[in-house]
Amino acid sequence: MAPVAMRSVTRSLSDALPVSYWLDDPGKPAAQPALTSDESCDLLVIGGGYSGLWTALLAKERDPSRDVVLIESKEAGWAASGRNGGFCAASLTHGLSNGLARWPGELKKLEELGARNLDGIEEAVARYGIDCDFERTGEIDVATEPHQVQELLELHEEAERLGFGGAVFLDRDAVRAEVDSPTFLAGLWDRDGVAMLHPARLAWGLKQACLGLGVRIYENTRGLSLTSSGAGMAVRTPYGRVFARRVALGTNIFPSLVRRIRPFTVPVYDYALMTEPLTEEQLAAVGWKNRQGLGDSANQFHYFRITPDNRILWGGYDAIYPYKGKLNSDYDHRPETYLKLAQHFFTCFPQLDGVRFSHAWGGAIDTCSRFSAFFGTAHSGRVAYAAGYTGLGVGATRFGGDVMLDLLDGERTERTELQMVKSKPMPFPPEPIAWTGIALTKWSLARADARGGRRNLWLKTMDKFGLGFDS
């Protein structure tokens, strides 16, 4: 890129606030008081992100008499639930290809359950009057390199062969008629399987819905330890304890109170930019009248979408794994990544030269080796957990809440009988082996992107063992 163009890219970031656009909202609700005394309940939910909020809400919907308490270490929706791109997908398996590779025999059931789960989210948003800009626009997977066109064609043909006919293949002209970028060569549009929404408002709306059903929510209340107590469990917090018959863990990337499941996830830091609102002329230059979410098809991919007030969110590409896998707020902001993302944005949309970014932010998500959630119980079935959503938690956490409640109730359901639910991903090795392996995988993925998709021996070995690392 020429120096003058680079100066223009740098200037585009000069006013960007280092905070999630979604959380920088005057409608943010006040925090609930912290727990300052001992409590007893039927069900304790730990974590006030989507996973915990859906679990608490579904628990009350199943049994309104059930006494439910939720504790959150900060405020509901402050972490990944308030920092993501707002893509709410039906897929429970991180896409059709990953599902085919891992659970081909039950993929039809997984797709059906995922579609019902997304319908359930839409119904809940309407039932509880959650103002989160829910819009069933679908998502387009975009090819920006010739080999990706063939990959999209093959995926479309496979989906059609299996009877999953909801996606439409778009050639170069057709995809550019939807969203105009000189980098777009083709696209695969899943018309119904993804909704766009305001992620923080979804979390805040779920919090209010829980309160309305009688869930007692304590914010700024961290769960410090989990121990057996008679026929139930006891959770210690800074100012009190909660005694519960059952406990559901929705802590995801944060260290689990069940220590043995910690090796199954690692933190990956993801970053995003948000533009200022586009003018009418700028909007006309890109089109985007159908407001779909988009993602390119590279291993190191970008995800992007347009908001109701015509801003563009642009995220992804860099997936930063901190040395030894330690969570550190210093990683929440990474200027070198913001600059890289801004460069890529103007390569994709050169017609938007001069647009500035209003917000730039990052944060950790939980990743597991199979790229989709895993589930289980501990303490003789009195504790359930779900984790490892790997970027698809906006939609799949509601399914995870249902699974946790099934497991805690001891029920055999169509969910608990799934191999996806019964099995676990391969745990990550101890450090520094994990850091070395992830670094090598990231290097190999970038190399594959630069070599027409050709995967080296390391990636082929990871594929063979069902492992990998994706941005």
Secondary structure, 3 states (H helix, E strand, C coil): CCHHHHHHHHHCCCCCECCCCCCCCCCCCCCCCCCCCCEEEEEEEECCCHHHHHHHHHHHHHCCCCCEEEECCCCCCCCHHHCCCCEEECCCCCCHHHHHHHCHHHHHHHHHHHHHHHHHHHHHHHHCCCCCCCECCCEEEEECCHHHHHHHHHHHHHHHHHCCCCEEEECHHHHHHHECCCCCCEEEEECCCEEECCHHHHHHHHHHHHHHCCCEEECCCCCCEEEEECCEEEEECCCCEEEEEEEEECCCCCCCCCHHHHHHCEEEEEEEEEECCCCHHHHHHHECCCCCEEEECCCCCEEEEECCCCCEEEEECCCECCHHHCCCHHHHCCHHHHHHHHHHHHHHCHHHCCCCEEEEEEEEEEECCCCCCEEEEECCCCEEEEECCCCCHHHHHHHHHHHHHHHHHCCCCCCCCCHHHHCCCCCCCCCCHHHHHHHHHHHHHHHHHHCCCCCCHHHHHHHHCCCCCCC
